[in-house]
Amino acid sequence: MNETPQVTEKSAAQGRAPAVLVVDDEADLRELLSLTLLRLGLDVDTAESVAAARARLGQRRYSLCLTDMRLPDGSGLDLVREVTQSAGPPIAVITAYGSAENAVAALKAGAFDYLTKPVDVEQLRMLVRSAVRAGAAAPGDASGTPALARLTGDAPAMRQLRAIIVRLANSMAPVMIHGESGSGKELAARAIHDVSSRRLQPFVPVNCGAIPETLMEAEFFGYRKGAFTGADRDRDGFFQAAAGGTLFLDEVAELPLAMQVKLLRAIQERRVRKVGASSEDPVDVRIVSATHQDLAALVSKGRFRQDLFYRLNVIEVRVPPLRDRLDDVPQLADAILARIAERTGRLPPRLSPEAVAALRSYRFPGNVRELENVLERAVALARDDLLMEDDLMLPGWEAELPSEAQTALDEEPVPLVPDSGEPAAQDGFALVEGVPSSLPSYLDALERDAIRRALERTRYNRTAAAQLLGITFRQLRYRMQRLAIK
């Protein structure tokens, strides 16, 4: 049977229809689903049990398997696990209306997606389109995505993060990303989108904490012309903008309870009602959420709905803080500097060994975002393409490196003037009976000599030398420039 263009252009071009296996013990429902899928231009086989489904799956390649949860000789979850472990076709489950627990359990077991009874034809069409698109995706597409490549690092936590993201390629299950601010949660969300069959469709990021509560419903679901003062035209919301793609809800814990109720309904029903509209419209989006807060704790405090938490937290992904993978900092820094150079059209700056050591010793409370800011500032203020330790101007760096300065303080003091009472270098002045002919030049000579001795004691570590002299690093750099100390 020829396929309609709605399902997949690839299969149509090859002159064959995607095959779907329907597994259900109710003959009437099997027939209804078969007729519906046939009208969509699909080739349909049916099975009434887990055993019959196994036999069908062993005889033919399918683009989608659609199974009921309850079967005479087993559970639909068993079939989901088998198909997922054997790298079979995308498999979706049909659950009873309002059975959120079964849907979540199926998604966690590896189901591609789910439908609720009674089956909505429009939702079935969208599911089939996504499944066929996922099955047609070329193997290996995931590894080269830009967002995944930017998840730089060889730490075990980062390798595990990338592996989990790749495994999510053929799933439409909601994902919750946990991680501290600045750790790269949005980058992980983009990578999840990029490796999925939805990668050619929109990725719409939303900062839930930046939207006024009074505007949330209109921003998420859209509105009709005349719905409120100022609504002079119809406008789509975030759900419509992300049609066919991924909706990323950043800082989802910031949603007020009233909006959590509406979001839960939209996710469950896969329909949204625009403000001012009388009917709901179907939506086809994958939900990826992120937060730096402990959602389980917020649930126990009554600040976040438990049912929404279970809907969003089907698959949990954690992005490690930068302080837990400081060995990745040099590699990360090189990648960031390369991007800065590409953006500014210059050769990539290099980090001196001292600068690398300083970065690896810093705790980065702001995580990767802080590292990016530090390097952006260093490139902007550096004198050349070699970034030194002092160019980084890391917060509190002097306090974290007291050892060299303390060693210098513990050494035998070196006099700033020789026993004769005269400075070692008399530049631009003469001493007459111990009195300088030019006080400013005499003081400059003393200051120059003191700075040089401090630098020698600290092995020319300017940060430690500044601490030894009791001044800030910026003050030391200014004095060195004024006194022409190299």
C-alpha positions in Angstrom: 0.0 0.0 0.0 1.3 3.4 -0.9 2.1 5.8 2.0 0.8 9.3 2.5 3.4 12.1 2.6 2.4 12.8 6.2 4.2 9.7 7.5 7.7 9.8 6.0 9.0 11.1 2.7 11.9 8.7 2.8 9.7 5.6 2.7 7.5 7.1 0.1 10.4 7.8 -2.1 11.4 4.1 -1.8 7.8 3.1 -2.8 7.0 1.1 0.3 4.9 1.8 3.4 6.3 1.6 6.9 5.1 -1.5 8.8 3.5 -1.3 12.2 2.8 -4.2 14.6 -0.3 -3.8 16.8 -0.4 -6.0 19.9 -3.7 -6.2 21.8 -5.9 -9.0 23.1 -9.1 -7.1 22.3 -10.1 -8.0 18.7 -12.3 -4.8 18.4 -9.4 -2.5 19.4 -7.0 -4.3 17.1 -9.3 -3.8 14.2 -9.9 -0.2 15.1 -6.2 0.6 15.3 -5.5 -1.4 12.1 -8.1 0.6 10.1 -6.9 3.9 11.5 -3.2 3.1 10.6 -4.2 1.8 7.2 -5.9 5.1 6.5 -2.6 6.8 7.4 -0.9 4.8 4.6 0.8 2.2 6.8 1.2 -1.6 6.4 -0.3 -3.2 9.6 0.2 -6.6 11.3 -1.5 -7.6 14.5 -0.8 -9.9 17.4 -3.0 -10.9 20.3 -0.4 -11.9 22.9 3.3 -11.5 23.8 4.2 -14.8 22.2 2.5 -13.9 19.0 4.3 -10.5 19.0 7.6 -12.2 19.5 7.0 -14.4 16.5 6.0 -11.4 14.3 9.0 -9.4 15.4 11.3 -12.3 14.5 9.8 -12.5 11.0 9.7 -8.9 9.9 11.2 -5.5 10.4 8.8 -2.9 11.8 8.9 0.8 12.0 6.8 0.8 15.1 5.3 -1.6 17.6 2.2 -0.5 19.4 1.3 -2.7 22.4 -1.4 -2.7 25.1 -0.2 -2.9 28.7 -2.2 -5.9 29.7 -1.9 -9.1 27.6 -3.0 -12.7 28.3 0.4 -14.2 28.6 2.4 -11.3 30.1 2.7 -7.5 30.4 3.3 -4.9 27.8 6.2 -3.8 29.9 7.9 -7.2 29.4 7.6 -6.7 25.6 8.9 -3.1 25.9 12.0 -4.4 27.8 12.6 -7.2 25.3 12.3 -5.0 22.2 14.5 -2.3 23.8 17.2 -4.7 24.8 17.3 -6.3 21.4 17.5 -2.9 19.6 14.2 -3.5 17.9 11.8 -0.9 16.5 10.5 2.0 18.5 7.7 0.6 20.8 4.8 2.6 22.3 2.3 1.5 24.8 -1.4 2.0 25.2 -2.6 2.8 28.7 -5.9 3.2 30.4 -7.1 6.8 30.7 -5.7 8.5 33.7 -3.1 5.7 34.3 -0.1 8.0 34.7 1.9 5.4 36.7 1.7 2.9 33.8 2.8 5.5 31.3 5.8 6.6 33.4 6.7 3.0 34.1 6.7 2.2 30.4 8.8 5.2 29.5 11.3 4.3 32.2 11.4 0.8 30.8 12.4 2.1 27.4 9.1 2.8 25.6 9.3 5.3 22.8 6.1 7.0 23.8 2.6 6.1 25.0 -1.1 6.7 24.1 -4.1 6.7 26.4 -7.5 5.1 25.8 -9.6 6.0 24.0 -7.0 6.5 21.4 -7.1 10.0 19.8 -6.5 9.7 16.0 -4.5 13.0 15.9 -2.2 11.8 18.7 -1.8 8.5 17.0 -0.8 10.2 13.8 1.8 12.3 15.5 3.2 9.3 17.4 3.5 7.3 14.1 5.2 10.2 12.4 7.7 10.6 15.2 8.4 6.8 15.4 8.9 6.4 11.7 11.2 9.4 11.6 13.2 7.9 14.5 13.5 4.6 12.8 14.6 6.2 9.6 17.4 8.2 11.4 20.8 7.0 10.2 23.0 5.2 12.8 25.8 7.3 14.1 24.1 10.7 13.6 24.3 11.3 17.3 28.0 11.4 17.8 28.8 14.3 15.6 26.2 16.8 16.9 27.6 20.2 17.9 25.9 20.3 21.3 27.2 16.8 22.2 30.7 17.7 21.0 30.6 20.8 23.3 30.0 18.6 26.4 33.8 18.5 26.7 35.7 16.3 29.2 37.1 12.9 29.9 36.0 12.7 33.6 33.9 9.5 34.2 30.8 11.7 35.0 31.1 13.4 31.6 31.6 10.2 29.7 28.5 8.8 31.4 26.5 11.9 30.6 27.3 11.7 26.9 26.5 7.9 26.9 23.1 8.5 28.5 22.3 11.3 26.0 23.1 9.0 23.0 20.9 6.3 24.5 18.0 8.7 24.6 18.1 9.2 20.8 15.1 7.0 20.1 13.0 7.9 23.1 10.4 10.6 23.5 10.3 10.2 27.3 10.4 13.4 29.3 13.9 14.2 30.7 14.8 16.1 33.9 18.3 17.6 34.0 19.8 18.3 37.4 22.8 20.5 37.9 24.1 23.6 39.5 23.8 27.0 37.8 26.3 27.4 35.0 27.1 23.7 34.8 25.8 23.3 31.2 22.2 22.1 31.6 20.9 23.8 28.5 23.8 22.4 26.5 22.8 18.9 27.7 19.2 19.6 26.7 20.3 20.8 23.2 22.4 17.6 22.9 19.4 15.5 23.8 17.4 17.3 21.1 20.2 17.0 18.5 20.6 13.3 18.8 16.8 12.6 18.6 14.7 12.2 15.5 13.3 15.7 16.2 16.7 17.4 15.5 15.4 19.0 12.3 12.5 20.6 14.2 12.6 23.6 16.7 14.4 23.6 20.0 12.6 26.2 22.2 14.3 27.1 25.5 12.1 28.8 28.1 13.4 30.3 31.4 10.5 29.6 33.7 11.8 32.0 36.3 11.9 35.0 33.9 8.2 35.1 32.9 5.7 37.2 35.0 3.0 35.0 36.5 0.2 37.0 34.9 1.6 36.3 31.4 2.6 32.6 31.8 -0.5 31.0 30.3 -0.4 33.3 27.3 3.3 32.7 26.8 3.1 28.9 27.1 -0.2 28.3 25.2 -0.7 31.4 23.1 -3.8 33.5 22.8 -6.6 34.6 20.5 -7.2 38.0 19.2 -9.3 40.0 21.7 -8.6 37.6 24.6 -7.4 40.6 26.7 -6.4 44.2 26.3 -3.6 44.5 23.8 -4.2 41.1 22.1 -4.7 42.6 18.7 -3.9 39.4 16.8 -3.6 35.6 17.3 -0.3 34.5 18.7 1.2 31.1 19.2 2.8 30.1 22.5 5.9 28.1 23.4 4.1 24.8 22.8 3.1 25.7 19.3 6.5 27.2 18.5 8.1 23.9 19.5 5.7 21.8 17.3 7.4 18.6 16.3 10.5 19.5 18.3 11.6 19.9 21.9 10.4 22.3 24.6 13.1 23.0 27.2 11.8 24.2 30.5 14.8 25.7 32.3 14.4 26.4 36.1 11.1 24.5 36.1 11.0 24.7 39.9 10.2 28.4 39.6 6.7 27.7 38.1 3.9 28.8 40.4 1.5 26.1 41.5 -1.4 27.4 39.4 0.7 27.1 36.2 2.0 23.7 37.3 -1.6 22.4 37.1 -2.1 23.7 33.5 1.3 22.4 32.4 0.4 18.9 33.8 -2.8 18.8 31.8 -1.0 19.9 28.6 1.6 17.1 29.1 -1.0 14.4 29.9 -3.5 15.3 27.2 -1.0 16.6 24.6 -3.5 19.4 23.9 -3.4 23.0 24.8 -6.1 25.7 24.8 -5.1 29.2 23.8 -6.2 32.0 26.0 -9.6 33.1 24.7 -10.1 30.0 22.6 -13.1 27.6 23.0 -11.4 24.4 21.9 -8.1 22.6 22.5 -5.4 22.0 19.8 -3.2 18.9 19.7 0.5 19.5 20.3 3.5 17.3 19.5 6.4 18.3 21.6 9.0 16.5 23.7 9.5 18.0 27.2 13.0 18.4 28.6 13.2 20.2 32.0 16.1 21.4 34.2 16.6 22.8 37.7 19.4 23.5 40.1 17.0 22.9 43.1 16.0 19.7 44.8 12.6 19.0 43.4 11.9 16.1 45.7 12.4 18.4 48.7 10.1 21.0 47.1 7.4 18.3 46.6 7.6 17.4 50.3 7.3 21.1 51.2 4.2 21.5 49.0 5.9 23.9 46.6 5.9 21.6 43.6 3.2 19.2 42.5 4.0 15.5 43.0 2.1 14.4 39.9 4.0 16.9 37.7 7.3 15.9 39.3 6.7 12.2 38.2 5.6 13.3 34.7 8.8 15.4 34.2 11.3 13.2 36.0 10.8 10.1 33.9 14.5 10.0 32.9 16.9 11.7 35.2 20.2 13.2 33.9 22.8 14.9 36.1 25.4 17.4 34.9 28.4 17.4 37.3 29.8 20.7 38.7 33.1 21.8 37.3 34.9 21.5 40.7 34.3 17.7 40.5 36.2 17.5 37.2 39.0 20.0 37.5 41.2 17.8 35.3 38.9 18.7 32.4 39.6 22.4 32.8 42.6 22.6 30.4 40.6 20.8 27.7 37.5 23.0 28.4 39.6 26.2 28.4 41.2 25.3 25.0 37.7 24.7 23.5 36.4 28.0 24.9 39.4 29.9 23.7 39.0 28.4 20.2 35.4 29.6 20.1 36.4 33.1 21.2 39.0 33.2 18.5 36.6 32.1 15.9 34.1 34.7 16.9 36.7 37.5 17.0 38.6 36.4 13.9 42.0 36.1 15.7 44.4 33.3 16.4 43.4 31.2 19.5 45.1 32.5 22.6 47.3 30.2 24.7 47.4 29.6 28.4 50.8 29.7 30.2 51.6 26.7 32.5 51.1 29.0 35.5 47.6 30.0 34.2 46.6 26.4 33.7 47.7 25.5 37.2 45.7 28.5 38.6 42.6 27.4 36.7 43.0 23.8 37.9 43.3 25.0 41.5 40.3 27.2 41.5 36.9 25.8 42.7 34.7 27.6 40.1 31.5 28.2 42.1 29.9 29.5 38.9 31.0 26.3 37.0 31.6 26.4 33.2 29.8 29.7 32.8 32.3 31.3 35.2 35.2 29.7 33.3 33.9 31.2 30.1 33.6 34.7 31.7 37.1 34.4 33.1 38.6 33.6 29.7 36.5 36.2 27.9 37.9 38.9 30.3 41.4 37.6 30.1 41.4 37.6 26.3 40.0 41.2 26.2 42.6 42.5 28.7 45.7 40.5 27.8 48.7 42.2 26.3 49.4 39.4 23.8 48.1 35.9 22.8 49.8 34.2 25.8 47.5 34.4 28.8 49.4 34.6 32.1 48.2 33.8 35.5 47.6 37.4 36.4 45.5 37.9 33.3 42.9 35.6 34.7 42.2 37.7 37.8 40.5 34.8 39.5 38.4 35.9 42.6 40.2 35.2 45.8 43.2 33.7 44.0 45.7 35.5 46.4 43.9 33.9 49.4 44.2 30.4 47.9 47.9 30.6 47.3 49.5 31.7 50.6 52.3 29.1 50.6 54.9 31.0 48.5 54.3 34.3 50.2 54.4 32.6 53.6 57.7 30.9 52.7 59.1 34.3 51.7 57.9 35.9 55.0 59.6 33.1 56.9 62.9 33.7 55.3 65.6 36.0 56.7 64.6 39.5 55.8 66.7 41.2 53.1 67.4 44.9 53.7 66.1 47.3 51.1 69.1 49.5 51.4 72.8 48.4 51.9 74.7 49.0 55.1 75.9 52.4 53.9 72.3 53.6 54.1 72.3 54.3 50.3 70.0 52.6 47.8 71.6 50.1 45.5 70.7 52.0 42.4 70.8 55.8 42.4 68.7 56.8 39.3 68.3 60.5 38.8 69.4 61.7 42.2 72.5 62.0 44.4 73.0 61.6 48.1 74.6 64.5 49.9 75.4 63.5 53.5 72.6 60.9 53.3 70.0 63.3 51.9 68.7 62.6 48.4 68.8 65.5 45.9 65.4 64.3 44.5 63.0 62.7 46.9 60.6 61.3 44.2 63.5 59.6 42.4 64.9 58.3 45.6 61.5 56.8 46.6 61.1 55.3 43.2 64.4 53.6 43.5 63.5 52.2 46.9 60.1 50.9 45.6 61.8 49.4 42.5 64.3 47.6 44.7 61.6 46.3 47.1 59.4 45.0 44.2 62.4 43.3 42.6 63.4 41.6 45.8 59.8 40.4 46.4 59.6 39.0 42.9 62.9 37.1 43.4 61.7 35.7 46.7 58.5 34.4 45.2 60.2 33.2 42.0 58.5 35.9 40.0 55.0 34.9 41.0 53.4 38.3 40.9 50.3 37.3 42.8 52.4 36.0 45.7 54.7 39.0 45.5 51.8 41.4 45.8 50.6 39.5 48.9 54.2 39.7 50.3 54.3 43.4 49.8 50.8 43.9 51.3 49.2 45.4 48.2 46.7 44.2 45.6 47.8 42.5 42.4 46.5 45.5 40.4 48.5 47.9 42.5 51.6 45.8 41.9 51.0 45.6 38.1 50.5 49.4 38.0 53.8 50.1 40.0 55.7 47.7 37.8 54.5 49.5 34.6 55.3 52.9 36.1 58.8 51.9 37.3 59.5 50.0 34.0 60.1 46.7 35.8 60.1 43.8 33.4 
